[in-house]
Amino acid sequence: MGALPKQRISRMRQGKRRSQLHLLVSKLTPCPQCHTPRLPHHVCPVCGTYNGVTVIEVEPEKKKQ
């Protein structure tokens, strides 16, 4: 038989431990070129620029009919 707890863990102590398990909302910053929200320190997925320089070529989306 393995180790067993000597006392029951209270709900408050259990909640304090589990309070660190929550998900974080990602922070978005506006792109300086096209002003769409993007992740900081990432290439903009809409215009393809990073730090004012075009890094990737982005094809325009085709409209669905």
N, CA, C, O and CB atoms as a CASP TS submission, in Angstrom:
PFRMAT TS
TARGET T0000
AUTHOR 0000-0000-0000
METHOD Language model
MODEL 1
PARENT N/A
ATOM      1  N   MET     1       0.842  -1.176   0.000  1.00  0.00           N
ATOM      2  CA  MET     1       0.000   0.000   0.000  1.00  0.00           C
ATOM      3  C   MET     1       0.893   1.247   0.000  1.00  0.00           C
ATOM      4  O   MET     1       1.914   1.290   0.687  1.00  0.00           O
ATOM      5  CB  MET     1      -0.961  -0.006   1.225  1.00  0.00           C
ATOM      6  N   GLY     2       0.505   2.236  -0.761  1.00  0.00           N
ATOM      7  CA  GLY     2       1.305   3.447  -0.868  1.00  0.00           C
ATOM      8  C   GLY     2       1.038   4.416   0.266  1.00  0.00           C
ATOM      9  O   GLY     2       0.304   4.106   1.204  1.00  0.00           O
ATOM     10  N   ALA     3       1.634   5.583   0.173  1.00  0.00           N
ATOM     11  CA  ALA     3       1.472   6.605   1.202  1.00  0.00           C
ATOM     12  C   ALA     3       0.070   7.191   1.125  1.00  0.00           C
ATOM     13  O   ALA     3      -0.468   7.394   0.037  1.00  0.00           O
ATOM     14  CB  ALA     3       2.535   7.715   1.049  1.00  0.00           C
ATOM     15  N   LEU     4      -0.516   7.461   2.282  1.00  0.00           N
ATOM     16  CA  LEU     4      -1.850   8.034   2.370  1.00  0.00           C
ATOM     17  C   LEU     4      -1.778   9.348   3.137  1.00  0.00           C
ATOM     18  O   LEU     4      -0.940   9.485   4.028  1.00  0.00           O
ATOM     19  CB  LEU     4      -2.835   7.048   3.052  1.00  0.00           C
ATOM     20  N   PRO     5      -2.629  10.317   2.819  1.00  0.00           N
ATOM     21  CA  PRO     5      -2.618  11.566   3.562  1.00  0.00           C
ATOM     22  C   PRO     5      -3.127  11.349   4.987  1.00  0.00           C
ATOM     23  O   PRO     5      -4.061  10.581   5.216  1.00  0.00           O
ATOM     24  CB  PRO     5      -3.468  12.621   2.846  1.00  0.00           C
ATOM     25  N   LYS     6      -2.494  12.044   5.943  1.00  0.00           N
ATOM     26  CA  LYS     6      -2.915  11.899   7.337  1.00  0.00           C
ATOM     27  C   LYS     6      -4.189  12.686   7.611  1.00  0.00           C
ATOM     28  O   LYS     6      -4.982  12.292   8.466  1.00  0.00           O
ATOM     29  CB  LYS     6      -1.803  12.359   8.283  1.00  0.00           C
ATOM     30  N   GLN     7      -4.404  13.810   6.890  1.00  0.00           N
ATOM     31  CA  GLN     7      -5.583  14.635   7.125  1.00  0.00           C
ATOM     32  C   GLN     7      -6.206  15.001   5.785  1.00  0.00           C
ATOM     33  O   GLN     7      -5.543  14.992   4.747  1.00  0.00           O
ATOM     34  CB  GLN     7      -5.222  15.912   7.935  1.00  0.00           C
ATOM     35  N   ARG     8      -7.479  15.319   5.833  1.00  0.00           N
ATOM     36  CA  ARG     8      -8.180  15.751   4.634  1.00  0.00           C
ATOM     37  C   ARG     8      -7.754  17.183   4.295  1.00  0.00           C
ATOM     38  O   ARG     8      -7.581  18.014   5.187  1.00  0.00           O
ATOM     39  CB  ARG     8      -9.722  15.658   4.829  1.00  0.00           C
ATOM     40  N   ILE     9      -7.587  17.464   2.993  1.00  0.00           N
ATOM     41  CA  ILE     9      -7.226  18.811   2.547  1.00  0.00           C
ATOM     42  C   ILE     9      -8.504  19.624   2.433  1.00  0.00           C
ATOM     43  O   ILE     9      -9.455  19.202   1.776  1.00  0.00           O
ATOM     44  CB  ILE     9      -6.453  18.781   1.180  1.00  0.00           C
ATOM     45  N   SER    10      -8.531  20.799   3.076  1.00  0.00           N
ATOM     46  CA  SER    10      -9.733  21.627   3.072  1.00  0.00           C
ATOM     47  C   SER    10      -9.987  22.200   1.675  1.00  0.00           C
ATOM     48  O   SER    10      -9.091  22.252   0.832  1.00  0.00           O
ATOM     49  CB  SER    10      -9.607  22.765   4.104  1.00  0.00           C
ATOM     50  N   ARG    11     -11.213  22.620   1.461  1.00  0.00           N
ATOM     51  CA  ARG    11     -11.566  23.198   0.152  1.00  0.00           C
ATOM     52  C   ARG    11     -10.818  24.494  -0.111  1.00  0.00           C
ATOM     53  O   ARG    11     -10.470  24.797  -1.252  1.00  0.00           O
ATOM     54  CB  ARG    11     -13.072  23.450   0.068  1.00  0.00           C
ATOM     55  N   MET    12     -10.569  25.263   0.949  1.00  0.00           N
ATOM     56  CA  MET    12      -9.853  26.521   0.772  1.00  0.00           C
ATOM     57  C   MET    12      -8.404  26.269   0.342  1.00  0.00           C
ATOM     58  O   MET    12      -7.900  26.930  -0.566  1.00  0.00           O
ATOM     59  CB  MET    12      -9.889  27.341   2.070  1.00  0.00           C
ATOM     60  N   ARG    13      -7.746  25.324   0.989  1.00  0.00           N
ATOM     61  CA  ARG    13      -6.361  25.015   0.632  1.00  0.00           C
ATOM     62  C   ARG    13      -6.299  24.436  -0.780  1.00  0.00           C
ATOM     63  O   ARG    13      -5.386  24.745  -1.545  1.00  0.00           O
ATOM     64  CB  ARG    13      -5.741  24.025   1.650  1.00  0.00           C
ATOM     65  N   GLN    14      -7.265  23.605  -1.116  1.00  0.00           N
ATOM     66  CA  GLN    14      -7.328  23.010  -2.459  1.00  0.00           C
ATOM     67  C   GLN    14      -7.568  24.101  -3.506  1.00  0.00           C
ATOM     68  O   GLN    14      -6.976  24.074  -4.585  1.00  0.00           O
ATOM     69  CB  GLN    14      -8.450  21.933  -2.532  1.00  0.00           C
ATOM     70  N   GLY    15      -8.441  25.063  -3.180  1.00  0.00           N
ATOM     71  CA  GLY    15      -8.719  26.160  -4.105  1.00  0.00           C
ATOM     72  C   GLY    15      -7.527  27.066  -4.305  1.00  0.00           C
ATOM     73  O   GLY    15      -7.284  27.542  -5.414  1.00  0.00           O
ATOM     74  N   LYS    16      -6.767  27.315  -3.224  1.00  0.00           N
ATOM     75  CA  LYS    16      -5.564  28.137  -3.348  1.00  0.00           C
ATOM     76  C   LYS    16      -4.552  27.479  -4.272  1.00  0.00           C
ATOM     77  O   LYS    16      -3.887  28.155  -5.057  1.00  0.00           O
ATOM     78  CB  LYS    16      -4.937  28.386  -1.972  1.00  0.00           C
ATOM     79  N   ARG    17      -4.436  26.173  -4.180  1.00  0.00           N
ATOM     80  CA  ARG    17      -3.488  25.460  -5.029  1.00  0.00           C
ATOM     81  C   ARG    17      -3.951  25.486  -6.488  1.00  0.00           C
ATOM     82  O   ARG    17      -3.138  25.649  -7.398  1.00  0.00           O
ATOM     83  CB  ARG    17      -3.318  24.005  -4.544  1.00  0.00           C
ATOM     84  N   ARG    18      -5.239  25.327  -6.705  1.00  0.00           N
ATOM     85  CA  ARG    18      -5.767  25.263  -8.074  1.00  0.00           C
ATOM     86  C   ARG    18      -5.960  26.638  -8.700  1.00  0.00           C
ATOM     87  O   ARG    18      -6.269  26.724  -9.888  1.00  0.00           O
ATOM     88  CB  ARG    18      -7.083  24.522  -8.082  1.00  0.00           C
ATOM     89  N   SER    19      -5.789  27.702  -7.946  1.00  0.00           N
ATOM     90  CA  SER    19      -6.001  29.043  -8.502  1.00  0.00           C
ATOM     91  C   SER    19      -4.954  29.390  -9.555  1.00  0.00           C
ATOM     92  O   SER    19      -5.171  30.301 -10.354  1.00  0.00           O
ATOM     93  CB  SER    19      -5.976  30.087  -7.387  1.00  0.00           C
ATOM     94  N   GLN    20      -3.827  28.685  -9.575  1.00  0.00           N
ATOM     95  CA  GLN    20      -2.771  28.950 -10.547  1.00  0.00           C
ATOM     96  C   GLN    20      -2.985  28.207 -11.856  1.00  0.00           C
ATOM     97  O   GLN    20      -2.196  28.374 -12.786  1.00  0.00           O
ATOM     98  CB  GLN    20      -1.432  28.575  -9.967  1.00  0.00           C
ATOM     99  N   LEU    21      -4.027  27.394 -11.954  1.00  0.00           N
ATOM    100  CA  LEU    21      -4.244  26.565 -13.139  1.00  0.00           C
ATOM    101  C   LEU    21      -5.111  27.241 -14.199  1.00  0.00           C
ATOM    102  O   LEU    21      -5.429  26.618 -15.213  1.00  0.00           O
ATOM    103  CB  LEU    21      -4.876  25.263 -12.734  1.00  0.00           C
ATOM    104  N   HIS    22      -5.498  28.490 -13.992  1.00  0.00           N
ATOM    105  CA  HIS    22      -6.395  29.152 -14.926  1.00  0.00           C
ATOM    106  C   HIS    22      -5.684  29.492 -16.228  1.00  0.00           C
ATOM    107  O   HIS    22      -4.457  29.582 -16.273  1.00  0.00           O
ATOM    108  CB  HIS    22      -6.971  30.410 -14.299  1.00  0.00           C
ATOM    109  N   LEU    23      -6.461  29.680 -17.280  1.00  0.00           N
ATOM    110  CA  LEU    23      -5.921  30.062 -18.578  1.00  0.00           C
ATOM    111  C   LEU    23      -5.755  31.576 -18.644  1.00  0.00           C
ATOM    112  O   LEU    23      -6.531  32.318 -18.042  1.00  0.00           O
ATOM    113  CB  LEU    23      -6.834  29.566 -19.720  1.00  0.00           C
ATOM    114  N   LEU    24      -4.755  32.025 -19.367  1.00  0.00           N
ATOM    115  CA  LEU    24      -4.505  33.444 -19.530  1.00  0.00           C
ATOM    116  C   LEU    24      -4.981  33.904 -20.903  1.00  0.00           C
ATOM    117  O   LEU    24      -4.815  33.196 -21.897  1.00  0.00           O
ATOM    118  CB  LEU    24      -3.014  33.756 -19.341  1.00  0.00           C
ATOM    119  N   VAL    25      -5.564  35.077 -20.949  1.00  0.00           N
ATOM    120  CA  VAL    25      -5.991  35.665 -22.210  1.00  0.00           C
ATOM    121  C   VAL    25      -4.764  36.277 -22.877  1.00  0.00           C
ATOM    122  O   VAL    25      -4.020  37.027 -22.246  1.00  0.00           O
ATOM    123  CB  VAL    25      -7.118  36.735 -21.994  1.00  0.00           C
ATOM    124  N   SER    26      -4.553  35.958 -24.152  1.00  0.00           N
ATOM    125  CA  SER    26      -3.390  36.494 -24.849  1.00  0.00           C
ATOM    126  C   SER    26      -3.581  37.987 -25.106  1.00  0.00           C
ATOM    127  O   SER    26      -4.661  38.432 -25.494  1.00  0.00           O
ATOM    128  CB  SER    26      -3.152  35.740 -26.178  1.00  0.00           C
ATOM    129  N   LYS    27      -2.535  38.734 -24.888  1.00  0.00           N
ATOM    130  CA  LYS    27      -2.563  40.184 -25.085  1.00  0.00           C
ATOM    131  C   LYS    27      -2.341  40.486 -26.565  1.00  0.00           C
ATOM    132  O   LYS    27      -1.415  39.955 -27.178  1.00  0.00           O
ATOM    133  CB  LYS    27      -1.482  40.893 -24.204  1.00  0.00           C
ATOM    134  N   LEU    28      -3.173  41.321 -27.125  1.00  0.00           N
ATOM    135  CA  LEU    28      -3.059  41.689 -28.528  1.00  0.00           C
ATOM    136  C   LEU    28      -2.691  43.167 -28.624  1.00  0.00           C
ATOM    137  O   LEU    28      -3.165  43.996 -27.847  1.00  0.00           O
ATOM    138  CB  LEU    28      -4.381  41.394 -29.292  1.00  0.00           C
ATOM    139  N   THR    29      -1.842  43.472 -29.588  1.00  0.00           N
ATOM    140  CA  THR    29      -1.444  44.854 -29.851  1.00  0.00           C
ATOM    141  C   THR    29      -1.803  45.185 -31.299  1.00  0.00           C
ATOM    142  O   THR    29      -1.770  44.300 -32.154  1.00  0.00           O
ATOM    143  CB  THR    29       0.092  45.069 -29.582  1.00  0.00           C
ATOM    144  N   PRO    30      -2.141  46.433 -31.589  1.00  0.00           N
ATOM    145  CA  PRO    30      -2.459  46.778 -32.966  1.00  0.00           C
ATOM    146  C   PRO    30      -1.209  46.842 -33.835  1.00  0.00           C
ATOM    147  O   PRO    30      -0.158  47.312 -33.401  1.00  0.00           O
ATOM    148  CB  PRO    30      -3.193  48.104 -33.016  1.00  0.00           C
ATOM    149  N   CYS    31      -1.341  46.365 -35.059  1.00  0.00           N
ATOM    150  CA  CYS    31      -0.242  46.428 -36.020  1.00  0.00           C
ATOM    151  C   CYS    31      -0.038  47.889 -36.430  1.00  0.00           C
ATOM    152  O   CYS    31      -1.020  48.571 -36.724  1.00  0.00           O
ATOM    153  CB  CYS    31      -0.533  45.525 -37.272  1.00  0.00           C
ATOM    154  N   PRO    32       1.198  48.394 -36.460  1.00  0.00           N
ATOM    155  CA  PRO    32       1.407  49.794 -36.834  1.00  0.00           C
ATOM    156  C   PRO    32       1.100  50.082 -38.302  1.00  0.00           C
ATOM    157  O   PRO    32       0.860  51.236 -38.660  1.00  0.00           O
ATOM    158  CB  PRO    32       2.828  50.186 -36.538  1.00  0.00           C
ATOM    159  N   GLN    33       1.101  49.059 -39.159  1.00  0.00           N
ATOM    160  CA  GLN    33       0.834  49.275 -40.585  1.00  0.00           C
ATOM    161  C   GLN    33      -0.660  49.237 -40.900  1.00  0.00           C
ATOM    162  O   GLN    33      -1.203  50.182 -41.474  1.00  0.00           O
ATOM    163  CB  GLN    33       1.562  48.225 -41.418  1.00  0.00           C
ATOM    164  N   CYS    34      -1.327  48.133 -40.520  1.00  0.00           N
ATOM    165  CA  CYS    34      -2.733  47.954 -40.916  1.00  0.00           C
ATOM    166  C   CYS    34      -3.703  48.067 -39.745  1.00  0.00           C
ATOM    167  O   CYS    34      -4.915  48.012 -39.951  1.00  0.00           O
ATOM    168  CB  CYS    34      -2.912  46.606 -41.580  1.00  0.00           C
ATOM    169  N   HIS    35      -3.198  48.225 -38.520  1.00  0.00           N
ATOM    170  CA  HIS    35      -3.984  48.447 -37.302  1.00  0.00           C
ATOM    171  C   HIS    35      -4.914  47.284 -36.943  1.00  0.00           C
ATOM    172  O   HIS    35      -5.912  47.488 -36.252  1.00  0.00           O
ATOM    173  CB  HIS    35      -4.800  49.695 -37.458  1.00  0.00           C
ATOM    174  N   THR    36      -4.604  46.088 -37.395  1.00  0.00           N
ATOM    175  CA  THR    36      -5.373  44.928 -36.966  1.00  0.00           C
ATOM    176  C   THR    36      -4.702  44.325 -35.733  1.00  0.00           C
ATOM    177  O   THR    36      -3.485  44.443 -35.587  1.00  0.00           O
ATOM    178  CB  THR    36      -5.489  43.874 -38.112  1.00  0.00           C
ATOM    179  N   PRO    37      -5.464  43.681 -34.837  1.00  0.00           N
ATOM    180  CA  PRO    37      -4.836  43.099 -33.648  1.00  0.00           C
ATOM    181  C   PRO    37      -3.936  41.922 -33.994  1.00  0.00           C
ATOM    182  O   PRO    37      -4.279  41.091 -34.836  1.00  0.00           O
ATOM    183  CB  PRO    37      -5.900  42.654 -32.660  1.00  0.00           C
ATOM    184  N   ARG    38      -2.786  41.858 -33.340  1.00  0.00           N
ATOM    185  CA  ARG    38      -1.837  40.767 -33.563  1.00  0.00           C
ATOM    186  C   ARG    38      -1.110  40.509 -32.257  1.00  0.00           C
ATOM    187  O   ARG    38      -1.169  41.332 -31.343  1.00  0.00           O
ATOM    188  CB  ARG    38      -0.828  41.102 -34.715  1.00  0.00           C
ATOM    189  N   LEU    39      -0.423  39.377 -32.154  1.00  0.00           N
ATOM    190  CA  LEU    39       0.377  39.072 -30.985  1.00  0.00           C
ATOM    191  C   LEU    39       1.635  39.935 -30.987  1.00  0.00           C
ATOM    192  O   LEU    39       2.210  40.168 -32.050  1.00  0.00           O
ATOM    193  CB  LEU    39       0.739  37.576 -30.944  1.00  0.00           C
ATOM    194  N   PRO    40       2.076  40.414 -29.824  1.00  0.00           N
ATOM    195  CA  PRO    40       3.294  41.215 -29.803  1.00  0.00           C
ATOM    196  C   PRO    40       4.513  40.377 -30.175  1.00  0.00           C
ATOM    197  O   PRO    40       4.575  39.192 -29.844  1.00  0.00           O
ATOM    198  CB  PRO    40       3.489  41.845 -28.426  1.00  0.00           C
ATOM    199  N   HIS    41       5.460  40.971 -30.844  1.00  0.00           N
ATOM    200  CA  HIS    41       6.709  40.336 -31.287  1.00  0.00           C
ATOM    201  C   HIS    41       6.455  39.205 -32.286  1.00  0.00           C
ATOM    202  O   HIS    41       7.213  38.236 -32.334  1.00  0.00           O
ATOM    203  CB  HIS    41       7.478  39.796 -30.083  1.00  0.00           C
ATOM    204  N   HIS    42       5.391  39.328 -33.080  1.00  0.00           N
ATOM    205  CA  HIS    42       5.074  38.359 -34.129  1.00  0.00           C
ATOM    206  C   HIS    42       4.813  39.114 -35.426  1.00  0.00           C
ATOM    207  O   HIS    42       4.470  40.296 -35.410  1.00  0.00           O
ATOM    208  CB  HIS    42       3.842  37.479 -33.736  1.00  0.00           C
ATOM    209  N   VAL    43       4.976  38.423 -36.543  1.00  0.00           N
ATOM    210  CA  VAL    43       4.672  39.003 -37.849  1.00  0.00           C
ATOM    211  C   VAL    43       3.159  39.143 -37.971  1.00  0.00           C
ATOM    212  O   VAL    43       2.420  38.241 -37.577  1.00  0.00           O
ATOM    213  CB  VAL    43       5.251  38.127 -39.012  1.00  0.00           C
ATOM    214  N   CYS    44       2.703  40.245 -38.503  1.00  0.00           N
ATOM    215  CA  CYS    44       1.275  40.483 -38.685  1.00  0.00           C
ATOM    216  C   CYS    44       0.738  39.506 -39.735  1.00  0.00           C
ATOM    217  O   CYS    44       1.272  39.456 -40.844  1.00  0.00           O
ATOM    218  CB  CYS    44       1.004  41.963 -39.109  1.00  0.00           C
ATOM    219  N   PRO    45      -0.303  38.729 -39.417  1.00  0.00           N
ATOM    220  CA  PRO    45      -0.818  37.771 -40.394  1.00  0.00           C
ATOM    221  C   PRO    45      -1.608  38.423 -41.533  1.00  0.00           C
ATOM    222  O   PRO    45      -1.853  37.779 -42.553  1.00  0.00           O
ATOM    223  CB  PRO    45      -1.689  36.768 -39.697  1.00  0.00           C
ATOM    224  N   VAL    46      -2.006  39.678 -41.378  1.00  0.00           N
ATOM    225  CA  VAL    46      -2.807  40.348 -42.404  1.00  0.00           C
ATOM    226  C   VAL    46      -1.914  41.018 -43.445  1.00  0.00           C
ATOM    227  O   VAL    46      -2.105  40.824 -44.645  1.00  0.00           O
ATOM    228  CB  VAL    46      -3.741  41.386 -41.762  1.00  0.00           C
ATOM    229  N   CYS    47      -0.934  41.811 -42.987  1.00  0.00           N
ATOM    230  CA  CYS    47      -0.097  42.546 -43.947  1.00  0.00           C
ATOM    231  C   CYS    47       1.305  41.953 -44.088  1.00  0.00           C
ATOM    232  O   CYS    47       2.010  42.291 -45.039  1.00  0.00           O
ATOM    233  CB  CYS    47       0.011  44.000 -43.526  1.00  0.00           C
ATOM    234  N   GLY    48       1.733  41.079 -43.171  1.00  0.00           N
ATOM    235  CA  GLY    48       3.024  40.411 -43.299  1.00  0.00           C
ATOM    236  C   GLY    48       4.217  41.259 -42.931  1.00  0.00           C
ATOM    237  O   GLY    48       5.323  40.993 -43.401  1.00  0.00           O
ATOM    238  N   THR    49       4.027  42.287 -42.093  1.00  0.00           N
ATOM    239  CA  THR    49       5.146  43.147 -41.717  1.00  0.00           C
ATOM    240  C   THR    49       5.555  42.890 -40.279  1.00  0.00           C
ATOM    241  O   THR    49       4.752  42.453 -39.455  1.00  0.00           O
ATOM    242  CB  THR    49       4.784  44.623 -41.908  1.00  0.00           C
ATOM    243  N   TYR    50       6.813  43.168 -39.996  1.00  0.00           N
ATOM    244  CA  TYR    50       7.342  43.115 -38.632  1.00  0.00           C
ATOM    245  C   TYR    50       8.343  44.242 -38.486  1.00  0.00           C
ATOM    246  O   TYR    50       9.311  44.315 -39.242  1.00  0.00           O
ATOM    247  CB  TYR    50       8.002  41.725 -38.314  1.00  0.00           C
ATOM    248  N   ASN    51       8.123  45.113 -37.529  1.00  0.00           N
ATOM    249  CA  ASN    51       9.011  46.244 -37.252  1.00  0.00           C
ATOM    250  C   ASN    51       9.144  47.153 -38.475  1.00  0.00           C
ATOM    251  O   ASN    51      10.218  47.694 -38.735  1.00  0.00           O
ATOM    252  CB  ASN    51      10.394  45.741 -36.817  1.00  0.00           C
ATOM    253  N   GLY    52       8.051  47.318 -39.223  1.00  0.00           N
ATOM    254  CA  GLY    52       8.041  48.205 -40.380  1.00  0.00           C
ATOM    255  C   GLY    52       8.635  47.620 -41.643  1.00  0.00           C
ATOM    256  O   GLY    52       8.735  48.321 -42.651  1.00  0.00           O
ATOM    257  N   VAL    53       9.036  46.343 -41.623  1.00  0.00           N
ATOM    258  CA  VAL    53       9.648  45.703 -42.781  1.00  0.00           C
ATOM    259  C   VAL    53       8.748  44.557 -43.233  1.00  0.00           C
ATOM    260  O   VAL    53       8.282  43.769 -42.410  1.00  0.00           O
ATOM    261  CB  VAL    53      11.087  45.190 -42.452  1.00  0.00           C
ATOM    262  N   THR    54       8.503  44.465 -44.543  1.00  0.00           N
ATOM    263  CA  THR    54       7.707  43.358 -45.068  1.00  0.00           C
ATOM    264  C   THR    54       8.544  42.085 -45.016  1.00  0.00           C
ATOM    265  O   THR    54       9.582  41.975 -45.668  1.00  0.00           O
ATOM    266  CB  THR    54       7.224  43.649 -46.524  1.00  0.00           C
ATOM    267  N   VAL    55       8.068  41.128 -44.227  1.00  0.00           N
ATOM    268  CA  VAL    55       8.822  39.903 -43.998  1.00  0.00           C
ATOM    269  C   VAL    55       8.279  38.765 -44.852  1.00  0.00           C
ATOM    270  O   VAL    55       9.046  37.993 -45.428  1.00  0.00           O
ATOM    271  CB  VAL    55       8.784  39.519 -42.518  1.00  0.00           C
ATOM    272  N   ILE    56       6.956  38.663 -44.933  1.00  0.00           N
ATOM    273  CA  ILE    56       6.343  37.603 -45.735  1.00  0.00           C
ATOM    274  C   ILE    56       5.352  38.227 -46.697  1.00  0.00           C
ATOM    275  O   ILE    56       4.761  39.269 -46.412  1.00  0.00           O
ATOM    276  CB  ILE    56       5.645  36.545 -44.836  1.00  0.00           C
ATOM    277  N   GLU    57       5.177  37.582 -47.837  1.00  0.00           N
ATOM    278  CA  GLU    57       4.183  38.020 -48.817  1.00  0.00           C
ATOM    279  C   GLU    57       2.859  37.351 -48.476  1.00  0.00           C
ATOM    280  O   GLU    57       2.785  36.125 -48.389  1.00  0.00           O
ATOM    281  CB  GLU    57       4.630  37.677 -50.285  1.00  0.00           C
ATOM    282  N   VAL    58       1.826  38.141 -48.284  1.00  0.00           N
ATOM    283  CA  VAL    58       0.520  37.607 -47.930  1.00  0.00           C
ATOM    284  C   VAL    58      -0.403  37.759 -49.124  1.00  0.00           C
ATOM    285  O   VAL    58      -0.564  38.849 -49.673  1.00  0.00           O
ATOM    286  CB  VAL    58      -0.062  38.322 -46.680  1.00  0.00           C
ATOM    287  N   GLU    59      -1.014  36.633 -49.521  1.00  0.00           N
ATOM    288  CA  GLU    59      -1.958  36.676 -50.629  1.00  0.00           C
ATOM    289  C   GLU    59      -3.315  37.172 -50.128  1.00  0.00           C
ATOM    290  O   GLU    59      -3.734  36.809 -49.029  1.00  0.00           O
ATOM    291  CB  GLU    59      -2.094  35.280 -51.291  1.00  0.00           C
ATOM    292  N   PRO    60      -3.998  37.989 -50.913  1.00  0.00           N
ATOM    293  CA  PRO    60      -5.336  38.429 -50.481  1.00  0.00           C
ATOM    294  C   PRO    60      -6.301  37.252 -50.466  1.00  0.00           C
ATOM    295  O   PRO    60      -6.222  36.359 -51.310  1.00  0.00           O
ATOM    296  CB  PRO    60      -5.874  39.546 -51.409  1.00  0.00           C
ATOM    297  N   GLU    61      -7.222  37.262 -49.489  1.00  0.00           N
ATOM    298  CA  GLU    61      -8.195  36.184 -49.365  1.00  0.00           C
ATOM    299  C   GLU    61      -9.206  36.247 -50.495  1.00  0.00           C
ATOM    300  O   GLU    61      -9.612  37.327 -50.924  1.00  0.00           O
ATOM    301  CB  GLU    61      -8.906  36.253 -48.013  1.00  0.00           C
ATOM    302  N   LYS    62      -9.606  35.080 -50.970  1.00  0.00           N
ATOM    303  CA  LYS    62     -10.635  35.014 -51.996  1.00  0.00           C
ATOM    304  C   LYS    62     -11.992  35.054 -51.322  1.00  0.00           C
ATOM    305  O   LYS    62     -12.206  34.417 -50.291  1.00  0.00           O
ATOM    306  CB  LYS    62     -10.484  33.738 -52.867  1.00  0.00           C
ATOM    307  N   LYS    63     -12.914  35.815 -51.919  1.00  0.00           N
ATOM    308  CA  LYS    63     -14.256  35.940 -51.362  1.00  0.00           C
ATOM    309  C   LYS    63     -15.050  34.684 -51.652  1.00  0.00           C
ATOM    310  O   LYS    63     -15.015  34.153 -52.762  1.00  0.00           O
ATOM    311  CB  LYS    63     -14.975  37.176 -51.929  1.00  0.00           C
ATOM    312  N   LYS    64     -15.772  34.211 -50.635  1.00  0.00           N
ATOM    313  CA  LYS    64     -16.643  33.044 -50.833  1.00  0.00           C
ATOM    314  C   LYS    64     -17.980  33.513 -51.366  1.00  0.00           C
ATOM    315  O   LYS    64     -18.498  34.558 -50.973  1.00  0.00           O
ATOM    316  CB  LYS    64     -16.832  32.245 -49.510  1.00  0.00           C
ATOM    317  N   GLN    65     -18.526  32.715 -52.270  1.00  0.00           N
ATOM    318  CA  GLN    65     -19.819  33.096 -52.870  1.00  0.00           C
ATOM    319  C   GLN    65     -20.937  32.307 -52.276  1.00  0.00           C
ATOM    320  O   GLN    65     -22.093  32.491 -52.656  1.00  0.00           O
ATOM    321  CB  GLN    65     -19.806  32.900 -54.376  1.00  0.00           C
TER
END
